[in-house]
Amino acid sequence: MALNRRTLLAAAATIAATAGLPRFARAQATGPFTLPPLPYATNVFEPNIDAKTMEIHHDRHHQAYVTNLNNAVKDYPNVAAMPLQEILAKLNEMPEAIRTTVRNNAGGHANHSMFWEVMGPNGGEPEGELFAAITRDLGGVDTLKSRFNDAGLKVFGSGWVMVSVTPDGKLTLETRPNQDTPIMEGKRVLFGNDVWEHAYYLTYQNRRADYLKAWWNVVNWNKIGERYAAAKAGTLAI
């Protein structure tokens, strides 16, 4: 009985110690790549994006990309040691046995890591150099939103709509299928929206256009401005 009591007390202590931890802090990494924690609560974007979608999208879909990528590179220490952006830029140099798996899952990891970062509450509006670049290269904020939504709507099946940025600060509207990314071409992504159905189906079903329109309500222009400055400085990784 004493042993059982000690076991129960230890289990209770463990539960008590972990109960106050952020939900996403409990998963342990099993490789070089890790799931970044969400920088906000899952319900912060309601009604534009529901909490259950955020939870499933982050905890299951993004985690799967991380897990699959770690499993793919575990027998290739030279690949496992590379930064994510280098792996994506050197896909043609990846071992053939893992090239497709790495493409899909490294791309998924990079795209989603960017995605969580460019959203946030009280995200402000484009300002300063970012506003000037949007006006110069994309016709202004309203035109950008219209073109971005139209491009996202036209993505066949699953993929992403993105704005890429060059080191000299030039912006380009682009789309990519599946989990491809402009990083694969040596570019950097300023921001982008996920148009896979798992990003919106619980709330919007097949109404992708409504999701694309609502997404602008959760965009964090302050963070995008920081990413723009980092891209021009050559320090934006993904």
VOZA-889179 format. One line per field, with one value per atom (N, C-alpha, C): residue number from 0; residue in three letters; atom name; x, y negated, z negated. Coordinates in steps of 0.001 Angstrom, whole numbers. Each point is the difference from the previous one (the first is absolute). Layout:
resi: [NUM,...]
resn: [ala,...]
name: [CA,...]
xx: [X,...]
yy: [Y,...]
zz: [Z,...]
end
This chain:
resi: [0,0,0,1,1,1,2,2,2,3,3,3,4,4,4,5,5,5,6,6,6,7,7,7,8,8,8,9,9,9,10,10,10,11,11,11,12,12,12,13,13,13,14,14,14,15,15,15,16,16,16,17,17,17,18,18,18,19,19,19,20,20,20,21,21,21,22,22,22,23,23,23,24,24,24,25,25,25,26,26,26,27,27,27,28,28,28,29,29,29,30,30,30,31,31,31,32,32,32,33,33,33,34,34,34,35,35,35,36,36,36,37,37,37,38,38,38,39,39,39,40,40,40,41,41,41,42,42,42,43,43,43,44,44,44,45,45,45,46,46,46,47,47,47,48,48,48,49,49,49,50,50,50,51,51,51,52,52,52,53,53,53,54,54,54,55,55,55,56,56,56,57,57,57,58,58,58,59,59,59,60,60,60,61,61,61,62,62,62,63,63,63,64,64,64,65,65,65,66,66,66,67,67,67,68,68,68,69,69,69,70,70,70,71,71,71,72,72,72,73,73,73,74,74,74,75,75,75,76,76,76,77,77,77,78,78,78,79,79,79,80,80,80,81,81,81,82,82,82,83,83,83,84,84,84,85,85,85,86,86,86,87,87,87,88,88,88,89,89,89,90,90,90,91,91,91,92,92,92,93,93,93,94,94,94,95,95,95,96,96,96,97,97,97,98,98,98,99,99,99,100,100,100,101,101,101,102,102,102,103,103,103,104,104,104,105,105,105,106,106,106,107,107,107,108,108,108,109,109,109,110,110,110,111,111,111,112,112,112,113,113,113,114,114,114,115,115,115,116,116,116,117,117,117,118,118,118,119,119,119,120,120,120,121,121,121,122,122,122,123,123,123,124,124,124,125,125,125,126,126,126,127,127,127,128,128,128,129,129,129,130,130,130,131,131,131,132,132,132,133,133,133,134,134,134,135,135,135,136,136,136,137,137,137,138,138,138,139,139,139,140,140,140,141,141,141,142,142,142,143,143,143,144,144,144,145,145,145,146,146,146,147,147,147,148,148,148,149,149,149,150,150,150,151,151,151,152,152,152,153,153,153,154,154,154,155,155,155,156,156,156,157,157,157,158,158,158,159,159,159,160,160,160,161,161,161,162,162,162,163,163,163,164,164,164,165,165,165,166,166,166,167,167,167,168,168,168,169,169,169,170,170,170,171,171,171,172,172,172,173,173,173,174,174,174,175,175,175,176,176,176,177,177,177,178,178,178,179,179,179,180,180,180,181,181,181,182,182,182,183,183,183,184,184,184,185,185,185,186,186,186,187,187,187,188,188,188,189,189,189,190,190,190,191,191,191,192,192,192,193,193,193,194,194,194,195,195,195,196,196,196,197,197,197,198,198,198,199,199,199,200,200,200,201,201,201,202,202,202,203,203,203,204,204,204,205,205,205,206,206,206,207,207,207,208,208,208,209,209,209,210,210,210,211,211,211,212,212,212,213,213,213,214,214,214,215,215,215,216,216,216,217,217,217,218,218,218,219,219,219,220,220,220,221,221,221,222,222,222,223,223,223,224,224,224,225,225,225,226,226,226,227,227,227,228,228,228,229,229,229,230,230,230,231,231,231,232,232,232,233,233,233,234,234,234,235,235,235,236,236,236,237,237,237]
resn: [met,met,met,ala,ala,ala,leu,leu,leu,asn,asn,asn,arg,arg,arg,arg,arg,arg,thr,thr,thr,leu,leu,leu,leu,leu,leu,ala,ala,ala,ala,ala,ala,ala,ala,ala,ala,ala,ala,thr,thr,thr,ile,ile,ile,ala,ala,ala,ala,ala,ala,thr,thr,thr,ala,ala,ala,gly,gly,gly,leu,leu,leu,pro,pro,pro,arg,arg,arg,phe,phe,phe,ala,ala,ala,arg,arg,arg,ala,ala,ala,gln,gln,gln,ala,ala,ala,thr,thr,thr,gly,gly,gly,pro,pro,pro,phe,phe,phe,thr,thr,thr,leu,leu,leu,pro,pro,pro,pro,pro,pro,leu,leu,leu,pro,pro,pro,tyr,tyr,tyr,ala,ala,ala,thr,thr,thr,asn,asn,asn,val,val,val,phe,phe,phe,glu,glu,glu,pro,pro,pro,asn,asn,asn,ile,ile,ile,asp,asp,asp,ala,ala,ala,lys,lys,lys,thr,thr,thr,met,met,met,glu,glu,glu,ile,ile,ile,his,his,his,his,his,his,asp,asp,asp,arg,arg,arg,his,his,his,his,his,his,gln,gln,gln,ala,ala,ala,tyr,tyr,tyr,val,val,val,thr,thr,thr,asn,asn,asn,leu,leu,leu,asn,asn,asn,asn,asn,asn,ala,ala,ala,val,val,val,lys,lys,lys,asp,asp,asp,tyr,tyr,tyr,pro,pro,pro,asn,asn,asn,val,val,val,ala,ala,ala,ala,ala,ala,met,met,met,pro,pro,pro,leu,leu,leu,gln,gln,gln,glu,glu,glu,ile,ile,ile,leu,leu,leu,ala,ala,ala,lys,lys,lys,leu,leu,leu,asn,asn,asn,glu,glu,glu,met,met,met,pro,pro,pro,glu,glu,glu,ala,ala,ala,ile,ile,ile,arg,arg,arg,thr,thr,thr,thr,thr,thr,val,val,val,arg,arg,arg,asn,asn,asn,asn,asn,asn,ala,ala,ala,gly,gly,gly,gly,gly,gly,his,his,his,ala,ala,ala,asn,asn,asn,his,his,his,ser,ser,ser,met,met,met,phe,phe,phe,trp,trp,trp,glu,glu,glu,val,val,val,met,met,met,gly,gly,gly,pro,pro,pro,asn,asn,asn,gly,gly,gly,gly,gly,gly,glu,glu,glu,pro,pro,pro,glu,glu,glu,gly,gly,gly,glu,glu,glu,leu,leu,leu,phe,phe,phe,ala,ala,ala,ala,ala,ala,ile,ile,ile,thr,thr,thr,arg,arg,arg,asp,asp,asp,leu,leu,leu,gly,gly,gly,gly,gly,gly,val,val,val,asp,asp,asp,thr,thr,thr,leu,leu,leu,lys,lys,lys,ser,ser,ser,arg,arg,arg,phe,phe,phe,asn,asn,asn,asp,asp,asp,ala,ala,ala,gly,gly,gly,leu,leu,leu,lys,lys,lys,val,val,val,phe,phe,phe,gly,gly,gly,ser,ser,ser,gly,gly,gly,trp,trp,trp,val,val,val,met,met,met,val,val,val,ser,ser,ser,val,val,val,thr,thr,thr,pro,pro,pro,asp,asp,asp,gly,gly,gly,lys,lys,lys,leu,leu,leu,thr,thr,thr,leu,leu,leu,glu,glu,glu,thr,thr,thr,arg,arg,arg,pro,pro,pro,asn,asn,asn,gln,gln,gln,asp,asp,asp,thr,thr,thr,pro,pro,pro,ile,ile,ile,met,met,met,glu,glu,glu,gly,gly,gly,lys,lys,lys,arg,arg,arg,val,val,val,leu,leu,leu,phe,phe,phe,gly,gly,gly,asn,asn,asn,asp,asp,asp,val,val,val,trp,trp,trp,glu,glu,glu,his,his,his,ala,ala,ala,tyr,tyr,tyr,tyr,tyr,tyr,leu,leu,leu,thr,thr,thr,tyr,tyr,tyr,gln,gln,gln,asn,asn,asn,arg,arg,arg,arg,arg,arg,ala,ala,ala,asp,asp,asp,tyr,tyr,tyr,leu,leu,leu,lys,lys,lys,ala,ala,ala,trp,trp,trp,trp,trp,trp,asn,asn,asn,val,val,val,val,val,val,asn,asn,asn,trp,trp,trp,asn,asn,asn,lys,lys,lys,ile,ile,ile,gly,gly,gly,glu,glu,glu,arg,arg,arg,tyr,tyr,tyr,ala,ala,ala,ala,ala,ala,ala,ala,ala,lys,lys,lys,ala,ala,ala,gly,gly,gly,thr,thr,thr,leu,leu,leu,ala,ala,ala,ile,ile,ile]
name: [N,CA,C,N,CA,C,N,CA,C,N,CA,C,N,CA,C,N,CA,C,N,CA,C,N,CA,C,N,CA,C,N,CA,C,N,CA,C,N,CA,C,N,CA,C,N,CA,C,N,CA,C,N,CA,C,N,CA,C,N,CA,C,N,CA,C,N,CA,C,N,CA,C,N,CA,C,N,CA,C,N,CA,C,N,CA,C,N,CA,C,N,CA,C,N,CA,C,N,CA,C,N,CA,C,N,CA,C,N,CA,C,N,CA,C,N,CA,C,N,CA,C,N,CA,C,N,CA,C,N,CA,C,N,CA,C,N,CA,C,N,CA,C,N,CA,C,N,CA,C,N,CA,C,N,CA,C,N,CA,C,N,CA,C,N,CA,C,N,CA,C,N,CA,C,N,CA,C,N,CA,C,N,CA,C,N,CA,C,N,CA,C,N,CA,C,N,CA,C,N,CA,C,N,CA,C,N,CA,C,N,CA,C,N,CA,C,N,CA,C,N,CA,C,N,CA,C,N,CA,C,N,CA,C,N,CA,C,N,CA,C,N,CA,C,N,CA,C,N,CA,C,N,CA,C,N,CA,C,N,CA,C,N,CA,C,N,CA,C,N,CA,C,N,CA,C,N,CA,C,N,CA,C,N,CA,C,N,CA,C,N,CA,C,N,CA,C,N,CA,C,N,CA,C,N,CA,C,N,CA,C,N,CA,C,N,CA,C,N,CA,C,N,CA,C,N,CA,C,N,CA,C,N,CA,C,N,CA,C,N,CA,C,N,CA,C,N,CA,C,N,CA,C,N,CA,C,N,CA,C,N,CA,C,N,CA,C,N,CA,C,N,CA,C,N,CA,C,N,CA,C,N,CA,C,N,CA,C,N,CA,C,N,CA,C,N,CA,C,N,CA,C,N,CA,C,N,CA,C,N,CA,C,N,CA,C,N,CA,C,N,CA,C,N,CA,C,N,CA,C,N,CA,C,N,CA,C,N,CA,C,N,CA,C,N,CA,C,N,CA,C,N,CA,C,N,CA,C,N,CA,C,N,CA,C,N,CA,C,N,CA,C,N,CA,C,N,CA,C,N,CA,C,N,CA,C,N,CA,C,N,CA,C,N,CA,C,N,CA,C,N,CA,C,N,CA,C,N,CA,C,N,CA,C,N,CA,C,N,CA,C,N,CA,C,N,CA,C,N,CA,C,N,CA,C,N,CA,C,N,CA,C,N,CA,C,N,CA,C,N,CA,C,N,CA,C,N,CA,C,N,CA,C,N,CA,C,N,CA,C,N,CA,C,N,CA,C,N,CA,C,N,CA,C,N,CA,C,N,CA,C,N,CA,C,N,CA,C,N,CA,C,N,CA,C,N,CA,C,N,CA,C,N,CA,C,N,CA,C,N,CA,C,N,CA,C,N,CA,C,N,CA,C,N,CA,C,N,CA,C,N,CA,C,N,CA,C,N,CA,C,N,CA,C,N,CA,C,N,CA,C,N,CA,C,N,CA,C,N,CA,C,N,CA,C,N,CA,C,N,CA,C,N,CA,C,N,CA,C,N,CA,C,N,CA,C,N,CA,C,N,CA,C,N,CA,C,N,CA,C,N,CA,C,N,CA,C,N,CA,C,N,CA,C,N,CA,C,N,CA,C,N,CA,C,N,CA,C,N,CA,C,N,CA,C,N,CA,C,N,CA,C,N,CA,C,N,CA,C,N,CA,C,N,CA,C,N,CA,C,N,CA,C,N,CA,C,N,CA,C,N,CA,C,N,CA,C,N,CA,C,N,CA,C,N,CA,C,N,CA,C,N,CA,C,N,CA,C,N,CA,C,N,CA,C,N,CA,C,N,CA,C,N,CA,C,N,CA,C,N,CA,C]
xx: [821,-821,847,1123,855,586,413,563,-1049,-1207,-1060,-305,15,-270,1075,1274,1097,-127,-392,-159,-1094,-1122,-1107,371,724,417,956,898,941,-735,-983,-775,-775,-584,-756,904,1214,945,388,171,345,-1111,-1237,-1144,-88,178,-75,1090,1178,1133,-179,-697,-133,-1292,-935,-1311,63,926,79,837,593,865,-829,528,-702,-205,-1147,-363,1043,633,914,1422,228,1347,288,-989,179,643,-157,566,1526,646,1456,504,1053,576,692,-131,675,905,471,883,408,704,516,-1070,-1164,-1046,-1117,-521,-994,-1203,-1124,-1237,48,-83,11,-1321,28,-1259,-760,-1314,-795,240,164,245,-1275,-1104,-1291,-916,-1137,-974,-703,-481,-627,-1321,-623,-1303,94,1219,172,-534,-129,-413,-1479,-734,-1428,-700,-986,-608,677,1101,635,629,670,529,-364,-688,-478,1117,-190,1021,326,-1007,251,861,-249,842,1437,196,1353,694,-723,573,410,-916,298,1104,-65,974,1412,136,1316,441,-828,402,120,-800,-2,677,-494,554,1454,264,1373,908,-475,816,350,-925,277,1135,40,1101,1335,19,1227,441,-943,319,512,-688,406,1371,262,1305,1106,-211,1004,240,-1063,168,765,-226,660,1495,420,1420,797,-635,692,1218,-2,1150,942,-225,823,467,1014,409,420,519,389,-1231,-1104,-1251,-624,3,-606,675,1264,740,-258,-667,-231,-1139,83,-1168,-1117,-1218,-1158,48,366,7,1065,1094,1037,-470,-679,-570,-928,-856,-974,675,1062,704,862,269,888,-715,-1265,-759,612,560,598,1227,558,1166,-378,-1278,-432,122,288,24,-1334,68,-1218,-1022,469,-904,-920,421,-811,-413,360,-187,-1473,-896,-1413,-572,340,-472,512,1263,578,-666,-215,-652,-1365,-793,-1360,-9,821,-81,852,1153,754,-774,-630,-837,-1168,-654,-1117,407,1167,506,308,665,342,-1249,-907,-1203,-835,-183,-831,699,1299,718,-161,67,-269,-1434,-938,-1433,-386,459,-341,582,1149,693,-673,-599,-537,-1451,-527,-1316,134,-998,28,-1076,-412,-1005,595,-819,432,1225,-113,1151,291,-817,273,-226,664,-85,1411,181,1337,460,1267,551,1390,481,1390,452,1164,583,-867,-664,-880,-1157,-636,-1100,477,1178,543,264,526,294,-1279,-1036,-1280,-597,108,-519,779,1317,873,-149,1,100,-1335,-980,-1241,-1245,201,-1130,-749,526,-669,-661,-376,-516,-1306,-924,-1287,168,854,253,690,952,668,-1019,-880,-981,-877,-439,-859,743,1222,790,380,335,381,-1170,-1193,-1178,-328,110,-291,990,1279,1021,-225,-331,-245,-1197,-1029,-1198,288,959,305,1001,558,891,-821,399,-744,384,-1005,291,609,1156,641,1241,276,1194,9,775,214,-32,-437,152,913,1018,1064,458,636,765,1455,828,1425,742,1211,794,1448,602,1398,868,1313,875,-45,-367,-87,-1396,-876,-1290,-1138,203,-1067,-987,-1288,-1060,-649,-338,-651,-1094,-1173,-1100,193,-58,254,-940,-224,-691,896,-205,753,-926,176,-823,523,-878,373,764,1221,798,1264,-34,1122,76,1160,233,1050,-74,1039,1397,90,1310,763,-724,642,741,-320,669,932,329,917,-650,-1327,-708,-372,-685,-547,-1483,-778,-1440,-265,-642,-370,-1205,-1041,-1154,-779,-880,-785,-1160,-965,-1192,-118,-390,-163,-1390,-75,-1303,-268,728,-418,-1327,-881,-1300,110,1058,102,146,340,168,-1324,-1075,-1242,-1291,51,-1207,-1039,413,-978,-938,509,-835,-580,805,-401,-386,219,-266,696,-746,637,36,-289,-60,1379,935,1360,56,-837,2,-325,-936,-359,1159,675,1173,1098,289,1050,-308,-1250,-404,129,-441,45,1427,902,1369,690,-345,642,-290,-1049,-324,964,790,922,1464,254,1372,713,1236,809,976,-433,834,1248,-73,1190,1105,-369,983,475,-909,401,991,-206,959,1372,31,1282,635,-806,522,544,-655,472,1374,153,1295,1074,-355,964,389,-974,301,992,-198,916,1380,37,1278,680,-713,567,-70,-864,-58,-1308,-896,-1247,271,-181,322,-1096,-1201,-1130,-1198]
yy: [1216,-1216,-1254,45,-1192,-334,1059,-229,-609,545,-533,-1454,-288,-1382,-948,438,-845,-225,1076,-125,-996,114,-918,-1429,-204,-1349,-587,845,-487,-385,820,-314,-1285,-177,-1219,-1223,156,-1122,-367,1025,-262,-745,437,-668,-1440,-211,-1362,-882,572,-798,-404,852,-285,-714,-39,-553,-1465,-721,-1427,-365,1002,-291,-327,-835,-219,1336,135,1278,482,-924,403,206,-219,149,1432,900,1327,984,-228,925,-88,1148,42,228,-690,153,1349,653,1272,-112,-1199,-241,-1453,-414,-1374,-1058,390,-976,99,-1125,-27,-842,312,-741,-1301,-1153,-1253,-176,-503,-236,-1151,67,-1127,-1188,-1195,-1177,-656,729,-537,1184,-259,1050,442,1239,531,-690,-641,-621,-1487,-520,-1449,-549,846,-488,231,543,202,-1343,-115,1064,234,-707,119,1377,521,1364,612,1124,573,708,132,559,1448,795,1403,131,-829,19,-350,-1034,-380,1144,651,1094,1159,429,1126,-366,-1202,-447,6,-558,-85,1337,565,1173,1270,108,1241,-173,-954,-139,-475,-1099,-494,999,569,991,1168,414,1115,-332,-1239,-387,66,-468,28,1438,825,1401,724,-190,669,-479,-1292,-523,585,40,586,1472,733,1407,161,-904,103,-230,-917,-380,731,867,590,836,557,805,-794,-1308,-874,-1198,192,-1054,-1305,94,-1230,-827,661,-714,-510,830,-375,-1226,-221,-1129,-1303,73,-1205,-834,-1326,-832,306,-212,329,-692,-1284,-734,542,530,571,1307,813,1239,-303,-991,-336,-558,-751,-588,1027,1153,1008,1336,-54,1249,929,-566,833,750,-451,674,1012,81,956,1428,963,1400,371,689,302,747,853,822,-836,-1204,-831,-1329,-230,-1329,-442,844,-386,-200,888,-140,-1283,-309,-1233,-1214,41,-1127,-297,1037,-192,-460,610,-245,-1173,-222,-1214,-1213,127,-1084,-266,1075,-164,-630,376,-568,-1491,-346,-1409,-845,496,-766,-262,1023,-183,-849,128,-849,-1470,-297,-1359,-401,903,-278,-449,739,-393,-1371,-291,-1242,-1234,119,-1191,-275,777,-290,-448,-742,-429,-1031,-106,-1012,-1397,-976,-1404,-202,502,16,-1293,-1035,-1296,-23,-942,-175,-161,238,-191,-1447,-164,-1336,-95,-1212,-268,665,647,613,1132,737,1072,-578,-1034,-632,-519,-618,-533,1115,1133,1122,606,129,527,-922,-1287,-974,71,77,10,1277,1158,1273,706,-301,763,-866,-1297,-872,-557,178,-503,1110,-306,1023,601,-821,522,864,-444,789,1310,-53,1215,1002,-451,915,633,-794,510,1020,-321,911,1258,-152,1109,973,-536,845,729,-703,607,1121,-258,1026,1212,-248,1106,828,-653,698,901,-390,741,1138,125,1130,1281,886,1242,1006,520,966,-685,456,-506,-808,-1005,-795,-1268,-970,-1244,-1184,-1139,-1279,-844,-626,-633,-1290,-832,-1127,274,134,226,-1328,17,-1228,320,-865,140,-789,235,-741,-1519,-456,-1444,-542,873,-450,52,588,81,1096,-313,931,607,1295,692,894,-47,889,1330,1094,1320,1030,1095,1161,1221,974,1243,1166,1141,1171,726,745,889,-762,447,-716,-595,-292,-694,-1434,-610,-1343,-696,-1313,-738,164,452,255,1028,889,1011,-617,-1263,-709,-1081,79,-967,-1302,-95,-1205,84,-1033,13,-350,536,-251,-1099,-1064,-1071,427,470,569,864,828,860,611,487,616,1432,867,1423,235,517,289,1498,799,1384,-18,952,-1,133,646,156,-1347,-1051,-1317,-712,473,-773,812,1309,743,43,62,114,-1200,-1171,-1206,-307,145,-498,1090,1272,1098,-287,-64,-215,-1472,-903,-1430,-642,389,-515,-1521,-551,-1454,-733,537,-634,72,1149,156,-988,-120,-914,-1433,-385,-1357,-209,993,-125,19,662,147,-1343,-994,-1304,-608,467,-516,492,1021,546,-178,-718,-231,-963,335,-824,-832,-1177,-850,-472,-97,-390,1043,1266,1075,71,-201,18,-1127,-1151,-1087,395,736,491,992,844,969,-711,-1064,-757,-606,-580,-579,1085,1166,1099,512,64,454,-934,-1294,-972,55,383,106,1343,920,1314,953,-275,829,785,-104,752,1427,956,1395,653,-6,622,-945]
zz: [0,0,0,-768,-72,1354,720,1326,934,-55,850,-339,-1294,-425,507,-111,488,1505,711,1447,351,-727,259,-325,-1100,-374,1032,500,1023,1267,384,1203,-184,-1173,-275,49,-522,16,1418,826,1401,711,-224,625,-471,-1294,-538,571,196,497,1445,767,1430,357,-937,329,383,-591,281,1197,650,1144,1227,891,1272,708,652,611,986,746,1055,-507,-1291,-539,-413,60,-558,971,1293,972,-4,66,3,1427,356,1336,113,1151,242,1220,283,1123,18,1046,41,216,516,299,-1022,-423,-1060,395,-607,232,-801,660,-760,-737,-1229,-707,635,-77,462,-928,551,-841,-511,77,-423,-283,-650,-289,1280,13,1204,335,-986,253,315,115,120,1319,1023,1314,302,-947,248,169,889,813,1344,271,1320,214,-1027,8,-1350,9,-1254,-760,-1306,-881,347,340,326,1252,993,1196,-351,-810,-400,-731,-905,-771,896,864,884,984,545,998,-582,-1188,-632,-600,-868,-780,833,1040,781,1359,791,1352,-29,-687,-28,-709,-1112,-700,910,854,908,957,498,878,-741,-1235,-787,-264,-411,-293,1243,1112,1237,488,-174,406,-866,-1301,-896,328,278,360,1310,936,1306,-100,-880,-33,-1070,-770,-1151,388,1204,457,894,73,848,-837,-830,-937,680,1215,702,360,331,295,-1289,-1020,-1276,-609,341,-560,754,1141,805,-575,105,-297,984,-428,827,1354,15,1262,959,-531,864,616,-789,535,1175,-178,1039,1250,-184,1134,738,-636,581,182,348,149,1043,1065,1041,-494,-1129,-567,-1075,-336,-1009,522,-867,440,647,1100,753,-835,-916,-804,-882,-349,-900,621,1257,593,-11,434,59,-1396,-921,-1383,-621,251,-541,632,1290,677,-627,-146,-505,-1451,-822,-1431,-475,623,-310,486,1175,493,-926,-459,-912,-1318,-504,-1249,173,1086,245,220,826,311,-1247,-812,-1193,-1058,-127,-946,364,1285,477,-276,279,-102,-1412,-1017,-1380,-330,547,-346,581,1174,664,-375,-945,-536,-1445,-478,-1385,-274,-1248,-349,37,301,3,884,1227,902,726,-227,609,1500,650,1454,566,1308,591,-163,-345,-206,601,114,350,1281,-48,1188,548,-900,458,807,-499,712,1353,24,1254,1002,-491,897,559,-823,461,1059,-238,969,1307,-91,1182,818,-669,710,210,-861,47,155,237,312,-1185,-1204,-1194,-792,-1221,-907,507,427,465,1242,922,1201,-349,-935,-453,-527,-874,-591,1073,953,1072,858,396,830,-767,-1265,-863,-148,-280,-152,1298,1111,1297,307,-284,244,-893,-1271,-917,399,522,438,1197,823,1219,-210,-1205,-267,113,890,213,-1078,-687,-1052,-1205,-435,-1209,335,-798,229,-824,456,-726,957,-521,695,-885,626,-764,655,-795,512,-331,1033,-213,29,-524,-86,358,798,381,-976,-4,-912,186,1203,205,-312,-541,-484,1000,1169,999,-375,94,-363,1242,-90,1105,-551,608,-362,710,-754,567,-608,704,-566,163,-886,59,-312,691,-301,-1239,-624,-1097,-1092,-337,-998,611,1278,621,-513,153,-510,857,136,724,-601,-1233,-603,822,670,838,1175,292,1095,-532,-1261,-601,-403,90,-398,-1475,-497,-1337,72,-927,-42,-1016,442,-921,-834,665,-698,972,-522,868,-742,777,-564,500,-902,266,592,1218,592,126,-789,-185,-763,280,-663,-1517,-493,-1454,-715,741,-604,-249,636,-84,29,221,355,-1118,-1267,-1086,-43,330,-9,1372,1037,1320,995,-348,931,1347,1086,1300,407,-947,313,-212,834,-136,127,864,197,-1294,-781,-1274,-986,-14,-870,379,1286,444,-403,126,-384,-1503,-791,-1461,-531,706,-493,-215,781,-164,-1368,-663,-1330,-1072,308,-1000,402,1079,454,-963,-316,-892,835,402,847,-739,-1312,-758,162,-120,174,1453,944,1414,281,-629,139,-513,-1110,-529,961,594,964,1241,407,1166,-291,-1174,-372,-69,-538,-92,1382,914,1360,668,-167,607,-642,-1275,-706,232,667,273,-1169,-977,-1204,-127,993,-58,459,-896,312,815,-533,709,-16]
end
